[in-house]
Amino acid sequence: MDIEQRRILRSEIPGPASKALHSRRQQVVSNGVGALLPVYIESANGAIMRDADGNQFIDLGSGIGVVTIGHTNPGVVSAVQKQADHFTHTLFTVTPYEPYVRAAELLTKNMKGDFPKKAAFFVTGAEALENVVKIARLATGRNEIAVFDHAYHGRTNLTMAMNFKRHPYGTNYGPLATSVTHAPMSYPLRDPEGMTGEEAALRAINYLEKRVGADQLACVIIEPIQGEGGFIIPAEGFLATLGRWAKENGILMVSDEVQSGMARTGKWFACEYEEGFQPDLVTVAKGIAGGMPVSAVVGRADIMDMNHPGGLGGTFGGSPTAVAAAVAVMEQFEDGPWLNRAMEIGEIMQEKLDAMVSRYPFLAEHRGRGAMQALEVVQPGTLNPDAPLTEEILKACYQQGVIPLSAGTYGNVIRMLPPLAISNALLLEALAVLDSVCSDVAASKGMLSASSVE
Ligand SMILES: *Cc1c(COP(=O)(O)O)cnc(C)c1O
């Protein structure tokens, strides 16, 4: 599908065709399934999504970091079409097929670490997390798992317990899984001033040793950049210190790269940014297959092989069209300019976001790596989160055809995960819209400081 890479507003947002579809939906789709922006998409390409009314939106969310390689990437589309034409299902655990093996070759080859690796494929991110916990418990003979404040890991029973936000994800869905402990995260904006990554890690380690006991822990699971938590990047030294402690205590270190992984930050995996940090196991999903549902656990072959035959799997895990898409994505990440492109996008965004943070007193900071960037919104002069203002800004962007997302434990983070296929012109246009929305908000609330009035 070729779509002109241009923002077009043809109707009010949402327009009449989307509204009609939405009222059909409301008759038959559970209210439990949310809808941030009820415009119904008919086609998409690159960084543009076109809705049922012919409006064209600049996508700054990539379906939460899924179509990293761009909407309807030609390599992905043709890999899926070709595979669907050959066969759509046999079940890898019954009668296997090559693309699954090829996807595992690419994944194991591109995970850092000086040891043999193996992989297993599943469907969703939450399922990868469920499986990594199974694997860690089996491999260590221990039950307890450690996760972090502000973490997000999914919506199954176990992963609901692993999320920092019990509310709303777990609200009234209990009892939730036990043996999960949240340790304090390194959150540089909100930690005591000057706290180093190592100090923050010792805080977490001390907490876990007192509350759970190091010899009880099967694994420590951490997002090297927290996704739903608001793109929190732990201070340098945090991950490496944790990793050393885990190793000394026979605890497996898991990097949850479901959101941060696979070229998004300019590296295959975001954990590569931390010198001296080596996870034993990595979970991936979202961005690895251009929108096809597939996830994986990849890591130390000796650990992956402790699982007995039949212990891992599932009917749709590593489904043929999904792994064919994953192969198409990973081959392009290996051969193409995508990782560099993520860095370029990051540089462009950081420059613009930097200017916005200095201009608008309600923006506490911007943070991120590569094409994973966020702004934290606060009440001016404080660190008090301002969720209503965040929502106001996002809604105004949507009205103008630009789609960033919200995030953060306190709902006060504007997160941006543009497809790497976005052009500089389109990216700058989207950022200009965000800037003008912030300017309007600031003016309407009398929040422009003297120095920012031009
Ligand atoms: C989205 C996400 C998950 C859950 O993935 P699903 O495919 O939605 O089940 C797990 N971990 C992280 C870091 C995520 O961002």
The ligand as a Tripos MOL2 file, in Angstrom:
@<TRIPOS>MOLECULE
LIG
   15    15     1     0     0
SMALL
NO_CHARGES

@<TRIPOS>ATOM
      1 C1          4.0470   -4.3980   25.8460 C.3       1 LIG1
      2 C2          4.9970   -4.9660   26.7980 C.ar      1 LIG1
      3 C3          4.8400   -6.2590   27.3230 C.ar      1 LIG1
      4 C4          3.6210   -7.1000   27.0130 C.3       1 LIG1
      5 O1          3.5360   -7.4130   25.6530 O.3       1 LIG1
      6 P1          2.1190   -7.8710   25.0350 P.3       1 LIG1
      7 O2          2.4770   -8.3040   23.6390 O.co2     1 LIG1
      8 O3          1.2140   -6.7040   25.0730 O.co2     1 LIG1
      9 O4          1.6410   -9.0090   25.8670 O.co2     1 LIG1
     10 C5          5.8270   -6.7600   28.1530 C.ar      1 LIG1
     11 N1          6.9020   -6.0350   28.4610 N.ar      1 LIG1
     12 C6          7.0960   -4.7890   27.9870 C.ar      1 LIG1
     13 C7          8.3390   -4.0430   28.3490 C.3       1 LIG1
     14 C8          6.1460   -4.2110   27.1410 C.ar      1 LIG1
     15 O5          6.3170   -2.9670   26.6930 O.3       1 LIG1
@<TRIPOS>BOND
     1     1     2 1
     2     2     3 ar
     3     2    14 ar
     4     3     4 1
     5     3    10 ar
     6     4     5 1
     7     5     6 1
     8     6     7 2
     9     6     8 1
    10     6     9 1
    11    10    11 ar
    12    11    12 ar
    13    12    13 1
    14    12    14 ar
    15    14    15 1
@<TRIPOS>SUBSTRUCTURE
     1 LIG1         1 GROUP 0 **** ****
